[in-house]
């Protein structure tokens, strides 16, 4: 995997966008949407680039015009999801720390409605376990990014809660997501117990406890 695999989603900013650029962006967006459908349905190992292209209404060659491999489009999809979520949060920050904590709580609750997100995260983790060479490259980027985000979160929601033994709120925030992902996966096997409502209640309790 090249380092470009994890930054492939970035697009150059231009003042004037020509017809060709618009078509290029449209094709990329169609490919990403189709990729999400196929990766969620078939997993990384089972996903076929030809099926992604057909679902997007493009040729397989169009994929290689944007991505070098199945790995690159998969990682671009993960990065895309995470970037959209982070940008959405950053645009909503205020100077009120309590409001920011509530905003993050609501953000976590909203992810309970996004089962595709949970399945993509699972596929991403399985991919990294099965491809250690990619894991090492991606880990270096992710760790440096996490360090900068922890400092950012400390300014926005506080370093830790007020109770004795409270953990870092950045750690709390990032700990809730694997739990949520696991509960959403479990709901596929036990939908009567793991209803959407019960999952939201559990995650709300966990979030409140960890950030207090």
C-alpha positions as CSV (number, residue, x, y, z in Angstrom):
1,X,0.0,0.0,0.0
2,X,1.3,3.5,-0.8
3,X,0.8,6.4,1.6
4,X,-1.5,7.8,-1.1
5,X,-4.0,5.1,-0.3
6,X,-5.0,6.8,2.9
7,X,-5.1,10.3,1.6
8,X,-6.7,9.5,-1.8
9,X,-9.9,11.2,-0.8
10,X,-8.4,14.7,-0.7
11,X,-9.4,16.9,-3.7
12,X,-7.6,20.0,-4.9
13,X,-9.5,23.2,-4.3
14,X,-10.1,25.3,-7.4
15,X,-11.9,28.5,-8.1
16,X,-13.3,27.4,-11.4
17,X,-14.3,23.8,-12.0
18,X,-14.4,22.7,-15.6
19,X,-16.7,20.1,-17.1
20,X,-14.0,17.4,-17.1
21,X,-13.3,18.0,-13.4
22,X,-17.0,17.8,-12.5
23,X,-17.2,14.5,-14.4
24,X,-14.1,13.2,-12.6
25,X,-15.6,14.1,-9.2
26,X,-18.9,12.6,-10.2
27,X,-17.3,9.3,-11.2
28,X,-15.3,9.2,-8.0
29,X,-18.4,9.8,-5.9
30,X,-20.3,7.1,-7.8
31,X,-17.4,4.6,-7.3
32,X,-17.2,5.4,-3.6
33,X,-20.9,4.8,-3.1
34,X,-20.9,1.6,-5.0
35,X,-17.8,0.5,-3.1
36,X,-19.5,1.0,0.2
37,X,-22.4,-1.1,-0.9
38,X,-20.2,-4.0,-2.1
39,X,-17.7,-3.9,0.8
40,X,-20.6,-3.9,3.4
41,X,-22.3,-6.8,1.5
42,X,-19.3,-8.9,0.6
43,X,-16.5,-7.8,2.9
44,X,-13.1,-6.8,1.7
45,X,-11.9,-10.2,0.7
46,X,-15.1,-11.0,-1.2
47,X,-15.5,-7.6,-2.9
48,X,-14.9,-7.5,-6.7
49,X,-13.8,-4.4,-8.5
50,X,-15.8,-5.4,-11.6
51,X,-19.0,-5.4,-9.5
52,X,-18.2,-2.0,-8.0
53,X,-17.7,-0.6,-11.4
54,X,-21.0,-2.1,-12.7
55,X,-22.9,-0.8,-9.8
56,X,-21.5,2.6,-10.3
57,X,-22.4,2.5,-14.0
58,X,-18.7,2.8,-15.0
59,X,-16.1,0.5,-16.5
60,X,-13.5,-1.3,-14.4
61,X,-10.9,1.0,-16.0
62,X,-12.6,4.0,-14.4
63,X,-11.7,2.6,-11.0
64,X,-8.0,2.5,-12.0
65,X,-8.3,6.1,-13.1
66,X,-8.9,7.0,-9.5
67,X,-7.4,4.1,-7.4
68,X,-4.5,1.8,-7.9
69,X,-6.1,-1.2,-6.3
70,X,-9.0,-2.6,-4.3
71,X,-7.0,-1.9,-1.2
72,X,-6.7,1.8,-2.1
73,X,-10.4,2.3,-2.8
74,X,-11.3,0.5,0.4
75,X,-8.9,2.6,2.6
76,X,-10.1,5.8,0.8
77,X,-13.7,4.8,1.7
78,X,-12.7,4.5,5.4
79,X,-10.8,7.8,5.3
80,X,-13.7,9.5,3.6
81,X,-16.2,8.3,6.3
82,X,-14.0,9.4,9.1
83,X,-13.2,12.8,7.5
84,X,-16.9,13.6,6.9
85,X,-17.7,12.8,10.6
86,X,-14.8,14.9,11.9
87,X,-15.5,17.8,9.7
88,X,-19.2,17.7,10.8
89,X,-18.1,17.8,14.4
90,X,-15.6,20.6,13.9
91,X,-18.2,22.8,12.2
92,X,-20.4,22.5,15.3
93,X,-17.9,23.3,18.1
94,X,-18.7,26.2,20.3
95,X,-16.8,27.9,23.2
96,X,-19.1,26.1,25.7
97,X,-17.4,22.9,26.9
98,X,-20.7,21.4,28.2
99,X,-22.4,22.0,24.9
100,X,-19.5,20.3,23.1
101,X,-19.7,17.2,25.3
102,X,-23.5,17.0,24.6
103,X,-22.7,17.4,20.9
104,X,-20.3,14.5,21.0
105,X,-22.8,12.5,22.9
106,X,-25.4,13.1,20.2
107,X,-22.9,12.3,17.5
108,X,-22.3,8.9,19.1
109,X,-26.0,8.3,19.4
110,X,-26.5,9.0,15.8
111,X,-23.9,6.4,14.8
112,X,-26.2,3.8,16.3
113,X,-28.4,4.3,13.3
114,X,-25.5,3.7,10.9
115,X,-25.0,-0.1,10.7
116,X,-23.0,0.2,7.5
117,X,-20.5,2.3,9.4
118,X,-20.1,-0.5,12.0
119,X,-19.6,-3.2,9.3
120,X,-17.0,-1.1,7.5
121,X,-15.1,-0.6,10.7
122,X,-15.1,-4.3,11.3
123,X,-13.9,-5.0,7.8
124,X,-11.2,-2.4,8.2
125,X,-9.9,-4.0,11.4
126,X,-10.0,-7.5,9.9
127,X,-8.1,-6.1,6.9
128,X,-5.4,-4.7,9.1
129,X,-5.0,-7.9,11.0
130,X,-4.7,-9.9,7.8
131,X,-2.4,-7.5,6.0
132,X,0.3,-6.6,8.6
133,X,2.4,-4.6,6.1
134,X,-0.6,-2.3,5.5
135,X,-1.2,-2.1,9.2
136,X,2.2,-0.8,9.9
137,X,2.0,1.9,7.3
138,X,-1.5,3.0,8.3
139,X,-0.7,2.8,12.0
140,X,2.0,5.4,11.8
141,X,-0.4,7.9,10.2
142,X,-3.2,7.1,12.5
143,X,-1.1,7.4,15.7
144,X,0.2,10.8,14.8
145,X,-3.3,11.9,13.9
146,X,-4.7,10.6,17.2
147,X,-2.1,12.5,19.2
148,X,-3.0,15.8,17.5
149,X,-6.7,15.0,18.0
150,X,-6.3,14.3,21.7
151,X,-4.8,17.8,22.1
152,X,-7.7,19.2,20.1
153,X,-10.3,17.4,22.1
154,X,-8.8,18.5,25.4
155,X,-9.3,22.2,24.4
156,X,-12.9,21.5,23.3
157,X,-14.3,19.1,25.9
158,X,-11.7,19.2,28.6
159,X,-8.9,16.8,29.4
160,X,-10.8,14.7,31.8
161,X,-13.9,14.6,34.0
162,X,-14.1,16.0,37.6
163,X,-14.5,12.7,39.4
164,X,-11.5,11.0,41.0
165,X,-10.1,8.4,38.7
166,X,-11.7,10.0,35.6
167,X,-10.0,9.1,32.3
168,X,-9.1,11.3,29.4
169,X,-12.2,12.4,27.6
170,X,-10.4,11.8,24.3
171,X,-9.8,8.2,25.4
172,X,-13.5,8.0,26.5
173,X,-14.7,9.3,23.2
174,X,-12.6,6.8,21.2
175,X,-13.5,3.9,23.5
176,X,-17.2,4.2,22.9
177,X,-17.0,3.6,19.2
178,X,-15.6,0.0,19.3
179,X,-18.3,-0.8,21.9
180,X,-21.0,0.6,19.7
181,X,-19.6,-1.3,16.7
182,X,-19.7,-4.5,18.6
183,X,-23.3,-4.0,19.8
184,X,-24.5,-3.2,16.2
185,X,-22.8,-6.4,15.0
186,X,-24.4,-8.4,17.8
187,X,-27.8,-7.0,16.9
188,X,-27.5,-9.0,13.6
189,X,-27.5,-12.2,15.7
190,X,-29.8,-11.2,18.5
191,X,-32.2,-8.5,17.2
192,X,-34.8,-9.1,19.9
193,X,-32.4,-8.2,22.7
194,X,-30.1,-5.8,20.9
195,X,-32.8,-3.5,19.5
196,X,-31.8,0.0,18.2
197,X,-33.4,1.5,21.3
198,X,-31.6,-0.7,23.8
199,X,-28.3,-0.1,22.0
200,X,-28.8,3.7,22.2
201,X,-29.6,3.4,26.0
202,X,-26.5,1.3,26.7
203,X,-24.2,3.6,24.7
204,X,-25.6,6.7,26.3
205,X,-24.9,5.2,29.8
206,X,-21.4,4.2,28.8
207,X,-20.7,7.7,27.3
208,X,-22.0,9.5,30.4
209,X,-20.0,7.3,32.7
210,X,-16.7,7.6,30.8
211,X,-16.9,11.3,30.3
212,X,-18.1,12.3,33.8
